[in-house]
Amino acid sequence: MTNLIMPELKYFPYKDGFLAYREEGVGPVLFFLHGMNGNSRSWASSFLSLRNNFRIIAWDAPSFGSSGSFGDSIEVYQSAAKALISGLGVEDVILVGHSMGGLVATKLASDTGMSIAGLVLSSSHLGFGQPKGEPLMFRYSNRIEALNKNSTNAEYTMERAKRSTPKGTHEDIIKFLADVAGNTRIEGIRDGGRMSQETDNTLSCVGISAPVLILTGAKDSIISTEMHAALVAALPKAEKVVIPEAGHASYAEYPDIFNTHVKEFSKKARRSDWVASTANKQKINWEKKI
């Protein structure tokens, strides 16, 4: 997997810096948002599998990969993604957000000013909903400390990749995940961690009218059962798929299965009858709640 050829990085001017992204293909738009240990390279298999049917756009989130740093709130990440999508002039977008990226994708999907055709949440959650200004949670502060101690980052990222994937995962997959994670910057863990720690997307889910697919791995050791259950409860109309042998990174562990689900969901989500039906049902549900 480490040898998969990716499209070259492009740079979108944003505020006093840039947002880095990759794109390839022609057709309906899929916008990929990586997780805490990732960047636009995380989606190498998706580019290869889906580029003949879709226009694929994958960003380096702020403070990750080659993108600049612009802050550490969910609003900062939402605004940056919105600016990139708007700047590229794309509409009827299917958002595919993994883990941390799912927080941003959920926020985008709830924005009535966005043209969103569907939302795929991969091993994601609602956020931790902690008060602003609290010390960083151990899951983030511990990694920052480890990165400070390991300038090369190689040994640490390999160990993390092994811990976050199910027993028996092919060595090439572990190496790929470790290789991508090896480019994670301390400011990414700091800003992305703060954003994840202080976000609670429960109310944002209420405002989502687009179809939703929740993908999860049955052997995910990163997203707890309780975190997954809370996401499912917040999006009761969502289609739900469990990949039996997958862990946290199903997009890399079982790319064929992952990409097939994304492809089939994207086709269904763009059918006007399903979109209209889903939107109407969720509108009625919303009105009942208020």
N, C-alpha and C positions, 0 to 999 in steps of 0.2 A: 504493500500500500504506500510505502514511503516514496516509491518511484512514480506515482501517478502524476502526470503532467497537469498543472493548473494554469488557467489563464493568468496573464500578467496583472499585477496590482495596478489600479487606477486611483487617482486622488481627486476628491471633490472638495473644493475650497469651502471651509466652514469656520465662521467666526475668525479667530486669529491663527487658525491652523488648517488641518485637512482631515477628512474622513477617508480612509483607505477602503477599497472594495474590489471585488473581482466580478466579472460578468461574462456570460457566454450563452449562446443559443438564441433562437428566435421563436416567439410564440407567447402564450400566456405567461405572466410573470410570477416566479417564485422568489420570495425574498427570505434568505436564510440568516438567522441570528444565532450565533454560537454561544456556548456556555463559558463558565469561568476558566476552564483549562484550555480554551480554544482560541481560534481566530478564523479568518475566512478559509484557511487551508483545511479546517475540520471537515469541510463538505466535499472533499476530493471525489469520493465515490458518487455523491449526488450529481456533481457536474458531469461525470462520465456517463452515468445512467440516464439522466434526464435532459441533457442538453439538446437532444434531437426533437424533443417535444415542447420544451419550455425555454423562455428566457430566464436564466438563473442569475440572481444577484446575491452575493454574499459579502457582508461587511466585516471589517475589523471594528468591533465596538469601541467607543471612546476609551482610551487608556489601554487598549489591547492592540496587538499586532503593530501596524504602522500608523494607526490613527492617533490624533492628538488627545490630550486630556482636557475636559471641559467642565468637570464637576462630578458629584457623586450621588445625585438624587435620581429617582425614577423619571422625574420630569426632564432632567438633563438628557438622559438616554433616549427618552421618547422624542424630544424635540430634535435631537441629532438624526435619529432614524427618519423622522418625518421630513426633515430638510433634504436628506439624501433621496428619499423616494420621490418627493415633489420635484427636486432638482433634476432627476433623471426623466421626469415626465411620464411616469408609468401609473397606470390605474388598474382597478380590478385585481389587486395583488393578493396572492395567497402567502400569508406569513407562516414561516416555519421556524419556531423558536425552541431551542434546546436549553433545558435547565435555566440558568440565569437569563438566557436569551428569550425564554418563554415569558418572563416577567415583562420585558420590554414589548414583546409581541402582543401580549394580552392588553397592555395599556394602549398600544396603537389601535388594536381592533375595537376598543371601546370609544375611540375618538370619532365622533360623527363627521368630522371634517375630512376623514380619510376615505379613500375608495378601496375598501377591503372586501375581497370575495370569499375569503375563508381563513381559518386559523388552525395550524397544526402545533400542538404542544407536545414536545418530546421530553419525557422524564423531567417535567417541570413542576412548579408549585406556585403558591400564591404570594410568597415572600414571608419573611419572619415577623413582620409587623412590630418591631421593637421601637421604643421611643427614640426620638432623634437625639444624637449627641452621646449615646451610651458607648462605652468601649467596644471595640470590634469583637465579635464573637470569636471563640477559640478556633473554630474551623477556618477563619480567615487570618487572625493574628498569628496562629501557629505556622501557617504557610509563609507569611511575610518573614517571620523569624528564620524559617528554614531557607528561604531564598537569600536572605542576607548572609547566611553562613555558607551557602554553596554558590559560588560565583558562576560555575559552569552549569549548574542546575540539572545535569544529566542523571546522576545517580538518584537524586530526589524525585525527579519526574518519572523515572522508570519504576521506582518503588511505588509511587502513587498510582500509576497506571495499572500495576499488578493488583493493588488493593481494590481498585474501583471496578475491575472486570471480574467476571465469574471464573472460578477455577476451571482450567482447561482451555481458556481463551488462547487462540493461536498467537505465537510469539510475534508474528508480523503485525498483528493488530495492536498488541501492547507497545511495540516499538513505534508504530505510527502515532498512537495517542501520546506517548512520551515525547516524541519528536515535536509534535505540535505544541504540547504544553511547555516544552523547553523554551519557547519564545515568550512565555508569559512574563509581563513586567510587574514589578512590585506595585506600581500605581494602579495596575489593573485589578489586583487583589484588593488593594485599598479602596478604590472607587467602586468597583463592582461589588465588593463585599459590603460596603456601606449601603449601597443602593438595595441590595438583596435583603440586608438586615432590617432596613427601615420601611420597606415596601409591604403593603397589604393590598392585594388586588381583588379582595372579595367584592367590594362595591363596583369596581370596574367590570367585573364579569357580568353583572346585572345589565349593563348597557351594551353588551355585545349582541348584535343581530345576525352576524355572519355565521355560517356553519362552522362547527368546531370538531376537530379530531384530537383526542388525547391518546398518545402512544406511550406505552411504558414497558419496561423490561421486568419480567417476573422476578429476576434476580438482582434488581437494582439495590445496591448497598448505600447509595448516597441520598436518595429521596426516600424518606421513611414512609411506612404504610399510612401513618396519620397525615403526613403532608400530602400524599397522593389522594387520600380520601377527602380531604378538605377541598382540593381542586375539583374533584369529581362532583362533590356536593354543590360547589359554586357554579358549575356548568352542567346542570342536570340534563340538558338537551343534547349534549355533546355525544358524538360517536366515540366509543371506547375500544381500544385494541391493546391486548397484552401479548407481547412477544415472549413465548415461554422460556427460552434459554438465554435471553438477553439480560445484560446488566444495565448500567447507567448509560452507556454509549451505544445504543442499538444502531445508530446511523453508521458506526464503524464496525461493530461486532457482527451485525447481520444486515449489511447494506442492501442486499437484494430485496429482502423482506421490507425493510424500512422504506426504500424508494418506491417499491410497488404500492405500498399503502399511501404514500404521499401522492403518487401519480393518480391512483384511482380516486382518492378523495378530491383531488383538484379538479378532475373531470366532473364529478358529481356536484361539487360546490358551485361550479359555473353554470349548471343547468338552471335556467331562469325559474322553472317551476319549483325546484327544491329551495333555491334562495328565497323566493317570495314566500313559500310555505313556512320555512324556518323563521324568517323575519316576522311574519304575522303571528306565529305561535309565541315567539319570544316577546313580541309587543303586548300580546294579551296577558302573558305571564307577568310582565313588568307592571302593567296597569293593575293587575290583581294585588300586587305587593304594595303599591302606593295608594 
